[in-house]
Amino acid sequence: MIDFEYYNPARIIFGAEPYNKVKEFLQLKGVKTLLMVYSGEFVKELGIYQEIEEICKSLGIEFLANGNVVPNPKVELVRTLVDIGKQKHVDFILAVGGGSSVDTAKAVSVGIPYHKDVWDFFEGKAEITEAIPVGVISTIPASGSETSNAAIISNGFHKVGIEDEKIIPQFAVMNPQYTRTLPKYQTACGISDILSHLLERYFTNTEHVDTTDFLIEGAIKALMLNGIRVIENPKDYNARAEIQWLASIAHNNLLDTGRESDWASHRIEHELSAQYGIIHGEGMAVVLLGYLKYVSIHHSKKTAQLANRLFGIDYYNYNEREMTMILVRRFCEFYKKLGLKTSLHELEIDETYFVDMANRATINNTKPIGHYYPLDAAKIVEVLKMSL
């Protein structure tokens, strides 16, 4: 295990009656102008918009709202909201929805106090020194951004992120009732996203990390169990509650402690979703299967361990590569039960831009991605071919 520091101040408000807690928090912080960032009319259909508007009115808080967030959130909207935030002296940002809304809010939070272009932070040209406080009402369990220190946005074909403890939300409302009306596809993509966050942390070369190994394995088991339950019965509150909590646990960095995570698969998927506009969760299902096929050949120690502990595949009858390929088949079956595509062919994606995406991911082949088995541009192309 390696040395680490762990810090996560996000206050979790979990359950069906969150608004008194939200009101108390805004009052305690003395908020004067609140900007609510969201996507879609479902925010009004669920009554969230009206509840927040009423809270602001009762506390004398100026209420601003923008519902133009889209999947793979764009820097153009962030810039627009930063300008509004500066003009209106916004001192609190509330994100409502999934990861796209939260990441947009986080980007706006660092952009408002900054005197230049917010994209500077994502290019590494500026260091985050302050951020407007952010709160979250999570309606789509997936990204875990509601309690993470990260935000990812797109600028053309460039989809990159920032990480800083200053953008960890100050509170996160998790009401499983909000998720019961999600379409099956969105639910499935969210489950796949959660699984990807667990797997990226699991793939490590760090030795003596039994605690986090077993925690991740247990979380994967709980996710797969409740993922199937919720697909079979979308109204199952308990299954949705489990998944909502797992979304946060998978990405609040607790499971990173003492180990070096991988993240190669995410970097590859970011190129795919930037190039083709696919949904991140489904893209991760496809890329992870291709990545596992690749590491089964080149570095299968940790993946064989996962196959053994997750599915009982023994070391006596199979070698590590064979064990990893069984893991691929089991995960593929799980994704198919969720109703997700599991190959690039199914997504109607061919080899046309493989080299372009690989070069972007590695900054023209100068910076390999991932830590478990670092990938240069040529290796990324091989992973993509195995994802076909």
C-alpha positions as CSV (number, residue, x, y, z in Angstrom):
1,M,0.0,0.0,0.0
2,I,1.3,3.5,-0.8
3,D,1.0,6.6,1.3
4,F,-2.2,8.7,0.8
5,E,-4.3,11.6,2.1
6,Y,-8.1,11.3,1.9
7,Y,-10.4,14.3,2.1
8,N,-14.0,14.5,1.1
9,P,-16.2,17.1,2.8
10,A,-19.4,16.5,0.8
11,R,-22.5,16.3,3.0
12,I,-24.8,13.5,2.0
13,I,-28.5,14.1,2.2
14,F,-30.0,10.7,1.4
15,G,-33.7,9.9,1.4
16,A,-37.1,11.1,0.3
17,E,-37.4,14.3,2.3
18,P,-34.3,16.5,1.5
19,Y,-35.6,20.0,1.2
20,N,-35.6,21.2,4.8
21,K,-31.9,20.2,4.9
22,V,-31.2,22.1,1.7
23,K,-33.0,25.2,3.0
24,E,-31.1,25.0,6.3
25,F,-27.8,24.8,4.4
26,L,-28.5,27.7,2.1
27,Q,-29.6,29.8,5.1
28,L,-26.5,28.9,7.1
29,K,-24.2,29.8,4.2
30,G,-25.9,33.2,3.7
31,V,-26.4,32.6,0.0
32,K,-27.6,35.7,-1.9
33,T,-27.8,34.6,-5.5
34,L,-28.2,31.0,-6.6
35,L,-27.8,29.6,-10.1
36,M,-29.5,26.3,-10.8
37,V,-28.0,24.3,-13.7
38,Y,-30.0,21.4,-15.1
39,S,-31.1,19.5,-18.2
40,G,-34.6,18.7,-19.4
41,E,-38.1,19.3,-18.2
42,F,-38.0,16.3,-15.9
43,V,-36.6,18.7,-13.2
44,K,-40.0,20.5,-13.2
45,E,-41.9,17.2,-13.6
46,L,-40.3,15.9,-10.4
47,G,-41.1,19.2,-8.6
48,I,-37.5,20.0,-7.9
49,Y,-37.5,23.3,-9.8
50,Q,-40.5,24.5,-7.9
51,E,-39.1,23.4,-4.5
52,I,-35.8,25.2,-5.0
53,E,-37.5,28.3,-6.4
54,E,-39.8,28.4,-3.3
55,I,-36.9,27.9,-0.9
56,C,-35.0,30.8,-2.6
57,K,-38.1,33.0,-2.4
58,S,-38.6,32.3,1.3
59,L,-34.9,33.1,2.1
60,G,-34.7,36.2,-0.1
61,I,-32.2,34.5,-2.5
62,E,-32.2,35.7,-6.1
63,F,-33.0,32.6,-8.2
64,L,-31.5,32.0,-11.6
65,A,-31.9,28.9,-13.7
66,N,-30.5,27.4,-16.9
67,G,-31.7,24.1,-18.3
68,N,-29.5,23.9,-21.4
69,V,-27.0,21.2,-20.2
70,V,-26.5,18.4,-22.7
71,P,-24.6,15.0,-22.5
72,N,-20.9,15.4,-22.9
73,P,-21.2,19.0,-21.6
74,K,-19.8,21.8,-23.7
75,V,-17.4,24.6,-22.8
76,E,-19.6,27.0,-24.7
77,L,-22.4,26.8,-22.2
78,V,-19.9,27.0,-19.3
79,R,-18.6,30.2,-20.7
80,T,-22.1,31.6,-21.0
81,L,-23.0,30.7,-17.5
82,V,-19.7,32.1,-16.2
83,D,-20.6,35.5,-17.8
84,I,-24.0,35.3,-16.1
85,G,-22.4,34.4,-12.8
86,K,-20.1,37.4,-13.0
87,Q,-22.8,39.8,-13.9
88,K,-25.3,38.6,-11.3
89,H,-22.7,38.0,-8.5
90,V,-23.7,34.3,-8.2
91,D,-22.4,33.0,-4.9
92,F,-23.9,29.4,-5.0
93,I,-24.4,27.0,-7.9
94,L,-26.9,24.1,-7.6
95,A,-26.6,21.3,-10.1
96,V,-29.7,19.1,-10.7
97,G,-29.5,15.9,-12.7
98,G,-26.6,13.7,-13.6
99,G,-22.9,14.0,-14.2
100,S,-23.3,16.5,-17.1
101,S,-25.1,19.0,-14.9
102,V,-22.7,18.5,-12.1
103,D,-19.6,18.9,-14.2
104,T,-21.0,22.0,-15.9
105,A,-21.7,23.5,-12.5
106,K,-18.1,22.7,-11.3
107,A,-16.6,24.2,-14.3
108,V,-18.7,27.4,-13.9
109,S,-17.7,27.5,-10.2
110,V,-14.0,27.9,-11.1
111,G,-14.7,30.2,-14.0
112,I,-16.7,32.9,-12.1
113,P,-13.8,34.0,-9.9
114,Y,-11.3,33.7,-12.8
115,H,-10.4,36.7,-14.9
116,K,-9.6,34.8,-18.1
117,D,-11.1,31.9,-20.1
118,V,-12.3,29.0,-18.1
119,W,-10.8,26.5,-20.6
120,D,-7.4,27.5,-19.3
121,F,-8.0,25.2,-16.3
122,F,-8.7,22.2,-18.5
123,E,-5.6,22.8,-20.6
124,G,-3.4,23.1,-17.6
125,K,-2.6,26.8,-18.2
126,A,-4.1,28.0,-14.9
127,E,-4.3,26.6,-11.3
128,I,-7.5,26.6,-9.4
129,T,-7.2,29.0,-6.5
130,E,-10.9,29.5,-5.6
131,A,-14.3,28.3,-6.6
132,I,-17.9,29.2,-6.0
133,P,-19.6,26.7,-3.7
134,V,-21.6,23.9,-5.5
135,G,-24.5,21.8,-4.3
136,V,-26.1,18.8,-6.1
137,I,-29.5,17.2,-6.4
138,S,-28.6,13.9,-8.1
139,T,-31.4,12.3,-10.2
140,I,-29.2,10.0,-12.3
141,P,-27.0,7.6,-10.4
142,A,-23.9,7.2,-12.7
143,S,-20.9,9.5,-12.7
144,G,-20.5,9.9,-8.9
145,S,-19.6,13.5,-9.7
146,E,-21.9,14.6,-6.8
147,T,-19.2,13.7,-4.3
148,S,-16.0,13.7,-6.5
149,N,-13.2,16.2,-7.0
150,A,-13.4,16.0,-10.8
151,A,-15.2,17.6,-13.7
152,I,-15.0,16.8,-17.4
153,I,-16.2,19.0,-20.3
154,S,-15.7,19.0,-24.0
155,N,-14.3,21.6,-26.4
156,G,-14.7,20.3,-29.9
157,F,-13.0,16.9,-30.1
158,H,-11.1,17.7,-26.8
159,K,-12.8,16.1,-23.8
160,V,-10.7,16.6,-20.7
161,G,-11.1,17.1,-17.0
162,I,-9.9,18.9,-13.9
163,E,-9.4,17.6,-10.4
164,D,-9.3,19.8,-7.3
165,E,-10.8,19.4,-3.8
166,K,-12.2,23.0,-4.1
167,I,-14.8,21.6,-6.5
168,I,-16.1,18.8,-4.3
169,P,-19.8,19.7,-3.8
170,Q,-20.7,20.9,-0.4
171,F,-23.8,18.8,-0.3
172,A,-25.3,16.0,-2.4
173,V,-29.0,15.2,-2.2
174,M,-29.7,11.6,-3.2
175,N,-33.4,10.8,-3.3
176,P,-33.9,7.3,-5.0
177,Q,-37.5,8.4,-5.7
178,Y,-36.2,10.7,-8.4
179,T,-34.6,7.9,-10.3
180,R,-37.7,5.7,-10.6
181,T,-38.9,7.4,-13.7
182,L,-35.6,7.1,-15.6
183,P,-35.9,5.3,-18.9
184,K,-34.3,1.8,-18.9
185,Y,-31.5,2.9,-21.2
186,Q,-30.4,5.8,-18.9
187,T,-30.5,3.5,-15.9
188,A,-28.4,0.9,-17.7
189,C,-25.8,3.5,-18.9
190,G,-25.6,4.7,-15.3
191,I,-25.0,1.2,-14.0
192,S,-22.3,0.7,-16.6
193,D,-20.7,4.0,-15.6
194,I,-20.6,3.0,-11.9
195,L,-19.0,-0.4,-12.8
196,S,-16.3,1.4,-14.9
197,H,-15.3,3.6,-11.9
198,L,-15.0,0.5,-9.8
199,L,-12.9,-1.4,-12.4
200,E,-10.6,1.5,-13.1
201,R,-9.6,1.6,-9.4
202,Y,-9.3,-2.2,-9.3
203,F,-6.7,-2.4,-12.1
204,T,-3.6,-1.6,-10.2
205,N,0.0,-2.8,-9.8
206,T,0.1,-1.7,-6.1
207,E,0.7,-4.6,-3.8
208,H,-0.9,-5.2,-0.4
209,V,-4.2,-3.4,-1.0
210,D,-6.5,-6.2,0.4
211,T,-8.8,-3.7,2.0
212,T,-9.7,-1.7,-1.1
213,D,-9.6,-4.9,-3.3
214,F,-12.3,-6.5,-1.2
215,L,-14.3,-3.3,-0.9
216,I,-14.3,-2.9,-4.7
217,E,-15.1,-6.6,-5.3
218,G,-18.0,-6.3,-2.8
219,A,-19.3,-3.1,-4.5
220,I,-19.2,-4.8,-7.9
221,K,-21.2,-7.7,-6.6
222,A,-23.8,-5.4,-5.1
223,L,-24.0,-3.4,-8.3
224,M,-24.5,-6.4,-10.5
225,L,-27.1,-7.9,-8.2
226,N,-29.1,-4.7,-7.9
227,G,-28.5,-3.7,-11.5
228,I,-30.4,-6.8,-12.7
229,R,-33.1,-6.2,-10.0
230,V,-33.8,-2.7,-11.2
231,I,-33.8,-3.6,-14.9
232,E,-36.4,-6.4,-14.1
233,N,-38.4,-4.1,-11.8
234,P,-37.8,-0.4,-12.5
235,K,-40.0,0.6,-9.5
236,D,-37.8,-1.3,-7.0
237,Y,-37.0,1.5,-4.5
238,N,-34.5,-0.6,-2.6
239,A,-32.5,-1.6,-5.7
240,R,-32.4,2.0,-6.8
241,A,-31.3,3.2,-3.4
242,E,-28.4,0.7,-3.5
243,I,-27.4,1.8,-6.9
244,Q,-27.6,5.5,-6.0
245,W,-25.3,5.0,-3.0
246,L,-22.9,2.9,-5.1
247,A,-22.6,5.7,-7.6
248,S,-21.1,7.9,-5.0
249,I,-19.0,5.2,-3.3
250,A,-17.5,4.2,-6.6
251,H,-16.2,7.7,-7.3
252,N,-15.7,9.6,-4.1
253,N,-12.0,8.5,-4.1
254,L,-12.3,6.3,-0.9
255,L,-11.6,3.3,-3.1
256,D,-8.4,4.9,-4.5
257,T,-6.8,5.1,-1.1
258,G,-3.4,3.4,-0.9
259,R,-3.3,2.4,-4.5
260,E,-2.6,3.7,-8.0
261,S,-5.6,3.4,-10.3
262,D,-5.6,2.9,-14.0
263,W,-8.0,5.1,-16.1
264,A,-6.8,4.1,-19.5
265,S,-10.2,2.9,-20.5
266,H,-11.8,6.2,-19.6
267,R,-9.3,8.1,-21.6
268,I,-10.1,6.0,-24.6
269,E,-13.8,6.4,-24.2
270,H,-13.5,10.1,-23.8
271,E,-12.1,10.2,-27.3
272,L,-14.9,8.0,-28.6
273,S,-17.7,10.2,-27.1
274,A,-15.9,13.4,-28.2
275,Q,-15.6,12.0,-31.8
276,Y,-19.1,10.4,-32.1
277,G,-21.3,11.8,-29.3
278,I,-22.1,8.4,-27.8
279,I,-23.3,8.1,-24.3
280,H,-20.4,7.6,-21.8
281,G,-21.8,4.6,-19.9
282,E,-22.5,2.6,-23.1
283,G,-19.1,3.6,-24.5
284,M,-17.4,2.4,-21.3
285,A,-19.1,-1.0,-21.6
286,V,-17.6,-1.4,-25.1
287,V,-14.1,-0.1,-24.3
288,L,-13.8,-2.1,-21.1
289,L,-14.5,-5.4,-22.9
290,G,-11.9,-4.5,-25.5
291,Y,-9.4,-3.4,-22.8
292,L,-9.9,-6.7,-20.9
293,K,-9.2,-8.7,-24.0
294,Y,-6.0,-6.7,-24.5
295,V,-4.7,-7.1,-21.0
296,S,-5.6,-10.8,-21.0
297,I,-2.7,-11.2,-23.4
298,H,-0.2,-8.7,-21.9
299,H,-0.9,-8.3,-18.1
300,S,-3.6,-10.5,-16.7
301,K,-2.6,-10.8,-13.0
302,K,-5.2,-8.5,-11.5
303,T,-8.0,-9.4,-13.9
304,A,-7.5,-13.1,-13.2
305,Q,-7.8,-12.3,-9.5
306,L,-11.1,-10.5,-10.1
307,A,-12.4,-13.4,-12.2
308,N,-11.5,-15.7,-9.3
309,R,-13.1,-13.6,-6.5
310,L,-16.1,-12.3,-8.4
311,F,-17.2,-15.4,-10.3
312,G,-15.2,-18.3,-8.6
313,I,-13.1,-19.0,-11.7
314,D,-10.3,-21.2,-10.3
315,Y,-6.6,-21.1,-10.9
316,Y,-6.3,-24.9,-11.1
317,N,-8.3,-25.4,-14.4
318,Y,-7.4,-22.1,-16.1
319,N,-4.4,-19.9,-16.7
320,E,-4.6,-16.1,-16.0
321,R,-5.4,-15.3,-19.6
322,E,-8.2,-17.8,-19.8
323,M,-9.6,-16.5,-16.5
324,T,-9.6,-13.0,-17.9
325,M,-11.4,-14.0,-21.0
326,I,-14.1,-15.7,-18.9
327,L,-14.4,-12.4,-17.0
328,V,-14.9,-10.7,-20.4
329,R,-17.8,-13.1,-21.2
330,R,-19.4,-12.7,-17.8
331,F,-19.3,-8.9,-18.1
332,C,-20.5,-9.0,-21.7
333,E,-23.5,-11.1,-20.5
334,F,-24.2,-8.5,-17.8
335,Y,-24.1,-5.6,-20.2
336,K,-26.4,-7.4,-22.5
337,K,-28.9,-8.1,-19.7
338,L,-28.9,-4.3,-19.1
339,G,-29.7,-3.8,-22.8
340,L,-26.5,-2.2,-23.7
341,K,-24.4,-2.6,-26.9
342,T,-21.1,-4.3,-26.4
343,S,-19.1,-3.6,-29.6
344,L,-18.1,-0.7,-31.7
345,H,-19.8,-2.4,-34.7
346,E,-23.1,-2.2,-32.8
347,L,-22.5,1.5,-32.3
348,E,-21.8,1.8,-36.1
349,I,-18.2,2.9,-35.4
350,D,-15.4,1.6,-37.6
351,E,-11.6,2.1,-37.7
352,T,-11.7,5.4,-39.6
353,Y,-10.6,7.6,-36.7
354,F,-8.7,5.1,-34.5
355,V,-5.3,6.6,-35.2
356,D,-6.6,10.2,-34.7
357,M,-8.2,9.3,-31.4
358,A,-5.2,7.5,-30.2
359,N,-2.9,10.4,-31.0
360,R,-5.2,12.9,-29.2
361,A,-5.4,10.6,-26.2
362,T,-1.6,10.5,-26.0
363,I,-0.9,14.0,-27.1
364,N,0.6,12.9,-30.4
365,N,2.1,9.8,-28.8
366,T,4.2,11.7,-26.3
367,K,2.3,10.7,-23.1
368,P,1.1,7.1,-22.6
369,I,-2.3,6.6,-20.8
370,G,-3.1,4.4,-17.8
371,H,-1.0,2.9,-15.0
372,Y,-1.9,-0.8,-14.9
373,Y,-0.4,-1.4,-18.4
374,P,0.5,2.0,-19.9
375,L,-0.8,2.4,-23.5
376,D,0.9,4.4,-26.3
377,A,-1.0,5.3,-29.4
378,A,-0.3,2.0,-31.2
379,K,-1.6,0.0,-28.2
380,I,-4.7,2.2,-28.0
381,V,-5.5,1.3,-31.6
382,E,-5.1,-2.4,-30.7
383,V,-7.6,-1.9,-27.8
384,L,-10.0,-0.2,-30.1
385,K,-9.7,-3.0,-32.7
386,M,-10.5,-5.5,-29.9
387,S,-13.6,-3.4,-29.1
388,L,-15.0,-3.9,-32.7
